[in-house]
Amino acid sequence: MRWLAAILLMLIAAPAAAHDVSGAINSLLAWSYDAWLLTPLYLIGICFYVGTQRVWHAAGFRHGVQVAQVAAFWTGWLVLALAITSPLHWLGERLFSAHMIEHGLMMVVAAPLMAYARINGALLWSLPRRWRPVAGRLVTTGLIAACWRAVSHPVTATALHGLALWLWHAPPLYRQVLENGAVHRLQHISFFLTALLFWWVLFYGRGSGRSAHIRDGVSVACLFVTVLHSGLLGALLTLSPRLWFLQQGLLAAEFGLTPLEDQQLAGLLMWIPMGTLYTCAGLFFAYRWLSLSGSAVRAVSLPEQEHCSADFVQPRSARKTVTGA
């Protein structure tokens, strides 16, 4: 987060002489109000709030939905809202490095926070009482459940997240993003939803009880793969001697950068800060994996030790019984 904040401040503060750019950024015109993005964002926020209040009213405060999950949801929701509405979004359409910051906030800040919040329970409780059983059966049986089992596999979720990252940075498709507003919306939605699925699977994917430590081991592997392929894409952008997206760096000169330097900075943002956040998440899951593995070993070894002790004590007590006889 410090990397992202420092670079964002640098981008905004650098053009002291570029009054037209700074004036545009500071004006209300730089704020985006895309109903196609804001409507589902506000709808999810309202439903999560209503569902949380109903759960707490029925089960008691902090029961059913943890306070930490509520805090994580609203922090992630705010980050996502600012990423798609603030002047950062306006600047991201004209500066590749700003665009990369926007996507980084969506995929490695907002998405993991909202995934940790596990919003499905609160969203279900936001429905009218008579609709909840129907909705519950709808998402746990039939075609929807089968599709969910397929996409929520760790390998599938990791592949979808990586596929979205690489496809949208292919020059022909990225050119459509810059020229077509609907394609740009689709890019944002696919980035966020695949990231949300990826992080949800890491936090709450398959496995419970003693098998939970296996899930955390798989999460470490998924994050390792993600660090490798996202770092490779960032390195290619940074080290490339030519521009990938000619239309993206329209304001690069206003910030003292050439379009190629803007692309290199964007590549560095993907390579180092985003890679660092993925690595920190991997270390967290590795710690949890090793902790759960150690607990499982102790839980298994304790009955064995008690059995061995019983086998050792029994002959001695039997000898005492024979001697006393």
ABEGO torsion letter per residue (X at the ends): XAAAAAAAAAAAAABAABAAAAAAAABAAABBBBAAAAAAAAAAAAAAAAAAAAAAAAAEBGBGBBAAAAAAAAAAAAAAAAAAABAAAAAAAABAAAAAAAAAAAAAAAAAAAAAAGAAAAAAAABBAAAAAAAAAAAABEAAAAAAAAAABAAAAAAAAAAAAAAAABAAAAAAAAABAAAAAAAAAAAAAAAAAAAAAAAABBEBEAAAAAAAAAAAAAAAAAAAAAAAAAAAAAABABBABAAAAAAAAAAGBBAAAAAAAAAAAAAAAAAAAAAAAAAAAAAAAAAAAAAAAAAAAAAAAAAAAAAAAAAAAAAAAAAAX
